[in-house]
Amino acid sequence: MPPIRVSLPCNQIKVPEISVAAVWAGPSIDDVGNAWEEDATIKDLVARLAARRTPLDEAQKAIADAITGTESERQKKAKLIFAGLFKTLNDERSEVMRGIERYARKQKEFSDQIRSRFSSCASFMIGLVPTRAESTT
């Protein structure tokens, strides 16, 4: 029988949040802030897109339908949609990461409790086992 090989996943660097530059080649969104929340149409679109249950073709059509008007208006709307999605998804990602960290911390605490209880039980059991001198008498 061939030996079983176990591949461990490579270490991943924990990145608290994604940078805009990593996913956006468009104009800076620094000036947008939370302006996307002030436009009800954009805010609703961001919520639908961020939910991830919208099929990609529907999402693309919804975005195309929302980005209308003059070139300047289209640029502004595109920035608002991206800024809203970026913030929403980055916030969700951070929340998930915090949950994973809480879970890992609880697992470590649980592991420490098990180790401690096992050690206590082992010490107790050792005290019950007679030594050679005791067992021959």
Residue, then its C-alpha position, 0 to 999 in steps of 0.5 A: m500500500p503506498p504511503i498516504r501523503v497529506s498536503l498542508p495548505c500554504n500559509q496565507i497572509k492575513v489582510p484586514e481589508i482589500s485595497v481599492a487599487a487591488v480591484w479598481a483601475g478607474p478614477s480615485i473614489d476618495d472623493v465619493g465617501n458615502a455619497w452612494e448611500e444618498d442616491a436611493t437607486i444606487k443604494d438599492l442596486v448596491a444592496r442587490l449586487a452585494a447580496r451575491r444571489t443576483p446572476l452575473d448577467e442580471a447584475q451587469k444589465a442592472i449596472a448598465d441600466a443605472i449608468t445613464g446620462t452624459e459622460s460625466e454623469r455616467q462616470k459619477k454613477a459608476k464611481l458611486i456604484f463601485a464605491g458602494l460595492f467596495k465598502t459593502l463587500n469589504d465590511e462584510r469581509s471584515e465581519v467574516m474575518r472577525g467571526i473566524e478569529r473568534y471561532a479560532r480563539k474559542q477553539k484554542e480555549f477549548s483545546d486548552q481546557i481539554r489538555s488541562r482536564f486530561s492532565s488532571c485525569a492522568s495525574f489522578m489515574i497515576g495516583l491510583v496505579p500501585t507501584r511495584a512495591e505496593s503490588t507485591t505486598 
